[in-house]
Amino acid sequence: MSIQSDEAVAAPAGSRTVFRRILLKLSGESLMGDREYGLDRATIDAVAEEIVDVHTTGVETAIVVGAGNIYRGMSAAAEGMDRATADYAGMLATVLNSLALQDALEDRGVVTRVLSALEVKEVAEPYIRRRAIRHLEKARIVIFAAGTGNPFFTTDTAAALRALEINADAILMAKHGTEGVYGGDPRVDPHAEFLPELTHLEAIERGLKVMDTTALSLCMDNNLPIHVFALADGNIRRVVAGERVGTLISTPAKEAR
């Protein structure tokens, strides 16, 4: 296995992208394949291949991974566990997912850093904004683990916060089992309307389950677009290349606060 140098990697000739820096949000469920829970190595390898494919175009790439495949704080709280304790357990679960993804990426020769909001110095660097930006500038893929480091905040909110902190051009939400945003739950209502485009405010007002309200509000207040699409072969690359895939959530300039 060969590892890229720390110097910036030049984009291949002919590659064209519309983003300089992105934050990719992956659900924990996207790493478990057909399993009921846990990690599926073949699925992680496929996701890693897609990410490396995008990274080699020269796009600076940061990632936030959820933990739904291992632990979900809300469901644990509903079973009687203290909510804060449950959320901390969920944050630690994101560290496990981050390490698995890091291993798959580095198997493909990409320099990767895991930055954790909770201190786990034996396996990850502490999250420091300037350090994260420097890693990205040196063509390293950065994985943000442990959410925001605080209970009562989801990994969606962590993704919005980190994207703003690193000055990402957009959030790319690769969803497991859905093509984008619908007016209802397509698993319950087969006639639910697919929404190719909407504003942050519309998503909040309609209660669409694309991101939690805190995350959507952060993106709306800072005019950060969100691309929601299926985690399928080639989709991340297509979005980065400017192709319309899935749903675009944005606030037109005239409506931006």
Secondary structure per residue as TSV (DSSP state, phi and psi in degrees):
chain	resnum	aa	ss	phi	psi
A	1	M	-	360.0	134.0
A	2	S	-	-111.9	142.4
A	3	I	-	-108.9	136.3
A	4	Q	-	-62.8	154.8
A	5	S	-	-70.6	165.5
A	6	D	S	-75.5	-10.5
A	7	E	S	-73.3	154.5
A	8	A	-	-55.9	139.0
A	9	V	-	-93.6	126.0
A	10	A	-	-72.2	140.8
A	11	A	-	-68.6	142.7
A	12	P	-	-60.6	149.1
A	13	A	T	-58.5	134.9
A	14	G	T	88.4	-9.7
A	15	S	-	-75.6	139.5
A	16	R	-	-133.4	127.3
A	17	T	-	-133.9	157.2
A	18	V	S	-104.6	-2.6
A	19	F	-	-119.9	145.1
A	20	R	S	-90.9	-40.0
A	21	R	E	-144.9	133.4
A	22	I	E	-127.5	158.5
A	23	L	E	-118.0	120.3
A	24	L	E	-96.7	122.9
A	25	K	E	-102.7	119.0
A	26	L	E	-112.2	134.4
A	27	S	-	-77.1	154.0
A	28	G	G	-61.7	-34.8
A	29	E	G	-61.3	-26.2
A	30	S	G	-69.8	-11.7
A	31	L	G	-100.2	-2.1
A	32	M	S	-102.3	-1.8
A	33	G	T	58.6	-130.1
A	34	D	T	-92.5	4.4
A	35	R	S	-72.9	161.7
A	36	E	S	-80.3	-24.4
A	37	Y	S	-163.6	172.8
A	38	G	S	84.8	-159.1
A	39	L	-	-117.6	141.4
A	40	D	-	-117.1	114.0
A	41	R	H	-61.4	-40.1
A	42	A	H	-61.8	-39.1
A	43	T	H	-67.6	-43.4
A	44	I	H	-61.6	-41.1
A	45	D	H	-61.6	-40.9
A	46	A	H	-65.7	-40.9
A	47	V	H	-64.2	-42.9
A	48	A	H	-62.0	-41.1
A	49	E	H	-58.9	-42.6
A	50	E	H	-63.8	-43.4
A	51	I	H	-65.6	-43.3
A	52	V	H	-62.8	-38.4
A	53	D	H	-58.0	-41.9
A	54	V	H	-71.1	-43.5
A	55	H	H	-60.1	-35.5
A	56	T	T	-70.5	-10.9
A	57	T	T	-79.9	-8.0
A	58	G	T	101.0	1.4
A	59	V	-	-76.8	126.9
A	60	E	E	-72.3	125.9
A	61	T	E	-122.4	123.4
A	62	A	E	-118.0	153.4
A	63	I	E	-136.1	141.1
A	64	V	E	-122.7	128.7
A	65	V	E	-113.5	136.5
A	66	G	-	-79.9	-169.3
A	67	A	-	-138.7	20.2
A	68	G	T	-61.5	-22.1
A	69	N	T	-76.0	-16.6
A	70	I	T	-116.6	-47.8
A	71	Y	-	-157.3	133.4
A	72	R	-	-124.9	113.8
A	73	G	H	-55.9	-39.1
A	74	M	H	-63.5	-43.8
A	75	S	H	-68.5	-35.9
A	76	A	H	-66.3	-39.4
A	77	A	H	-63.1	-37.8
A	78	A	H	-65.6	-23.7
A	79	E	T	-88.0	3.8
A	80	G	T	113.0	-9.5
A	81	M	-	-72.9	144.4
A	82	D	-	-54.8	131.8
A	83	R	H	-59.5	-43.8
A	84	A	H	-62.5	-43.6
A	85	T	H	-62.0	-42.5
A	86	A	H	-63.1	-40.7
A	87	D	H	-67.7	-37.1
A	88	Y	H	-63.4	-40.1
A	89	A	H	-62.1	-40.0
A	90	G	H	-62.5	-39.1
A	91	M	H	-61.8	-42.0
A	92	L	H	-65.4	-33.0
A	93	A	H	-64.5	-33.7
A	94	T	H	-67.0	-27.8
A	95	V	H	-65.9	-41.7
A	96	L	H	-59.7	-46.7
A	97	N	H	-63.3	-39.6
A	98	S	H	-63.6	-41.2
A	99	L	H	-66.6	-38.5
A	100	A	H	-64.1	-42.1
A	101	L	H	-69.2	-39.0
A	102	Q	H	-59.2	-44.0
A	103	D	H	-60.9	-43.0
A	104	A	H	-66.4	-38.5
A	105	L	H	-67.4	-43.7
A	106	E	H	-71.8	-25.0
A	107	D	T	-61.1	-22.2
A	108	R	T	-100.6	14.0
A	109	G	T	84.1	15.5
A	110	V	-	-102.9	131.2
A	111	V	-	-72.2	126.9
A	112	T	E	-133.3	144.6
A	113	R	E	-128.7	133.6
A	114	V	E	-99.7	123.8
A	115	L	E	-114.5	120.2
A	116	S	E	-107.5	138.6
A	117	A	S	-77.0	-16.8
A	118	L	S	-107.4	144.3
A	119	E	-	-75.1	112.9
A	120	V	-	-138.0	63.6
A	121	K	T	-61.5	-20.1
A	122	E	T	-70.8	-22.9
A	123	V	T	-124.9	-12.4
A	124	A	S	-151.9	152.9
A	125	E	E	-78.3	152.0
A	126	P	E	-69.8	148.7
A	127	Y	-	-73.2	119.3
A	128	I	-	-133.5	123.7
A	129	R	H	-54.2	-52.0
A	130	R	H	-62.6	-35.0
A	131	R	H	-66.7	-40.9
A	132	A	H	-60.9	-45.2
A	133	I	H	-64.0	-39.5
A	134	R	H	-64.6	-41.0
A	135	H	H	-58.4	-44.2
A	136	L	H	-63.7	-41.3
A	137	E	H	-63.8	-26.7
A	138	K	T	-93.1	18.6
A	139	A	T	65.7	30.3
A	140	R	-	-97.6	142.0
A	141	I	E	-80.1	131.0
A	142	V	E	-110.5	129.1
A	143	I	E	-112.1	119.8
A	144	F	E	-90.5	121.2
A	145	A	E	-114.0	162.4
A	146	A	S	69.7	28.2
A	147	G	T	57.5	-135.9
A	148	T	T	-89.2	-8.4
A	149	G	S	88.8	0.6
A	150	N	S	-125.3	142.7
A	151	P	T	-69.9	165.9
A	152	F	T	74.1	7.6
A	153	F	-	-122.6	136.5
A	154	T	-	-85.4	171.8
A	155	T	H	-71.6	-19.5
A	156	D	H	-63.6	-46.1
A	157	T	H	-64.2	-39.6
A	158	A	H	-60.4	-40.8
A	159	A	H	-63.6	-44.1
A	160	A	H	-63.6	-44.7
A	161	L	H	-63.4	-48.5
A	162	R	H	-65.7	-38.1
A	163	A	H	-60.4	-41.0
A	164	L	H	-70.4	-38.6
A	165	E	H	-65.2	-35.1
A	166	I	T	-94.8	4.4
A	167	N	T	60.9	44.5
A	168	A	-	-69.0	150.8
A	169	D	S	-77.4	-26.1
A	170	A	E	-166.7	160.8
A	171	I	E	-101.7	129.7
A	172	L	E	-107.6	113.1
A	173	M	E	-101.0	104.1
A	174	A	E	-89.7	111.2
A	175	K	E	-97.5	150.7
A	176	H	S	-94.8	114.7
A	177	G	S	84.3	14.2
A	178	T	-	-146.1	146.9
A	179	E	S	-85.2	-10.4
A	180	G	S	162.6	-142.0
A	181	V	E	-104.8	135.0
A	182	Y	E	-119.6	158.3
A	183	G	S	-70.6	-16.7
A	184	G	S	-146.9	-171.6
A	185	D	-	-85.9	109.4
A	186	P	T	-64.0	-18.5
A	187	R	T	-75.3	-23.5
A	188	V	T	-100.9	-42.0
A	189	D	-	-115.5	101.7
A	190	P	T	-64.8	-13.0
A	191	H	T	-99.9	10.6
A	192	A	-	-58.4	136.0
A	193	E	-	-76.9	129.9
A	194	F	E	-77.9	134.1
A	195	L	E	-111.8	103.7
A	196	P	S	-72.0	-22.8
A	197	E	E	-156.3	139.8
A	198	L	E	-160.6	168.3
A	199	T	-	-93.3	164.2
A	200	H	H	-57.7	-43.8
A	201	L	H	-63.9	-39.6
A	202	E	H	-62.6	-41.0
A	203	A	H	-63.1	-37.8
A	204	I	H	-70.6	-48.6
A	205	E	H	-65.3	-33.9
A	206	R	T	-87.3	-3.9
A	207	G	T	64.2	33.2
A	208	L	-	-71.9	135.0
A	209	K	T	-86.2	55.5
A	210	V	T	-94.5	-43.4
A	211	M	S	-146.4	161.9
A	212	D	-	-72.2	162.3
A	213	T	H	-61.1	-37.5
A	214	T	H	-61.1	-44.9
A	215	A	H	-65.4	-44.2
A	216	L	H	-62.7	-40.0
A	217	S	H	-63.9	-41.9
A	218	L	H	-59.8	-44.5
A	219	C	H	-67.2	-39.6
A	220	M	H	-65.0	-46.1
A	221	D	H	-64.0	-24.4
A	222	N	T	-113.8	11.8
A	223	N	T	53.8	46.0
A	224	L	-	-100.0	115.6
A	225	P	-	-71.4	151.4
A	226	I	E	-125.8	125.2
A	227	H	E	-104.6	119.8
A	228	V	E	-111.9	124.1
A	229	F	E	-155.6	167.3
A	230	A	E	-74.7	141.0
A	231	L	-	-79.8	81.3
A	232	A	-	-124.5	160.7
A	233	D	T	-53.8	121.6
A	234	G	T	87.6	-9.2
A	235	N	H	-66.9	-40.6
A	236	I	H	-61.6	-44.9
A	237	R	H	-61.7	-39.4
A	238	R	H	-66.2	-41.4
A	239	V	H	-64.0	-44.4
A	240	V	H	-62.6	-31.4
A	241	A	T	-79.8	-3.8
A	242	G	T	98.7	1.7
A	243	E	-	-75.4	139.6
A	244	R	-	-78.2	111.4
A	245	V	-	-129.2	132.0
A	246	G	S	71.0	-137.9
A	247	T	E	-117.6	137.3
A	248	L	E	-106.2	123.8
A	249	I	E	-109.8	118.5
A	250	S	-	-152.4	168.3
A	251	T	-	-119.7	115.2
A	252	P	-	-53.9	150.4
A	253	A	T	-54.9	-38.5
A	254	K	T	-69.8	-18.2
A	255	E	T	-101.7	-10.5
A	256	A	-	-64.2	140.8
A	257	R	-	-77.9	360.0
